[in-house]
Each structure stands twice: as C-alpha cells, then as structure tokens.
C-alpha cells in the first residue's frame, strides 16, 4: 500500500508511455465513478464506461463509443485517423479507473466488426485483434491478455 492507501497493483506497466497524443480526459464528477469522456481532434465525443459483470463484481466490461448524432450505429467505425490516440487515451482512462478500483481482477473489451468482416462467435474482429496486440505490449507483468471469440480480456494473474 502507498501512503495514500492505494494498492500499487498496476494494470498498465509503470514503464508504459504513450507513443502518440492522448486526448484530454473528462473524469467522472465523483473520482471513483464509472464513466469518462474525451473529445478527439476531429471533434468526436467518446464515452468510456466501466460496468461490473453480473457473475463477478470484481470483473469489468469496458465499453467505449462515440456519442454523436453523426452516426447511425451505436458503435460506428469513424475512420478519422485517430485510432492510436483513441487507444492511448483509453489506456490512460483504464489506469485512472484502476487507481480507484484496484480490486478489479479483469477488464473485458470487444471490438465491433467492420462491414466487410465475417461476423461469428468464434471470430475476432480486426479491432479486437488490435486491442489484444496493444494489451500484450502495455500490461504490467501480473496481468495477461486473453482472447476468446471477439472478446479480449485483461486478467490479473493470481
């Protein structure tokens, strides 16, 4: 435990440093809240929401999406060329969230399929495979990434 009472169990390696820009993050009004926002250079407002899984409240589902009337779908493929900064920003948000919720033992993501991708329960989308590659590079040594179908899970090693 640190002097502030927080366990130094980092989900993201303390040596990690983003290789591209991170958008300014709007944290929840209550610092231990579950919803963060950020706006990209192109003006897209993103919401990053953490939700407890029903089977185990120490496991989280991470949902990040564009909040914009510009897109018809709930999870649009924006193709604005900002994907790496978006991922870097989500990584920073996970770090902030985990600081206040260091009891969390897993974080789960799933990337939406593009229109030309074959969608199935056994298949991983291009986005999910990108998330897995990033996770493999940035996770602390006591966490490991897994992929099952289209779900990427960052899991604490016991």
Secondary structure, DSSP 8 states (H G I E B T S, - for coil): --TTS-----SB-TT---SS----EE--SSTT-SEEEEE-TT--EEEEEEEE-SS-TTEEEEEEEE--TT-SSTT----SS-HHHHHHHHHHHHHHHHHH-TT--EEEEE----TTS---SS---HHHHHHHHHHHHHB-TTEEEEEETTEEEEEE--
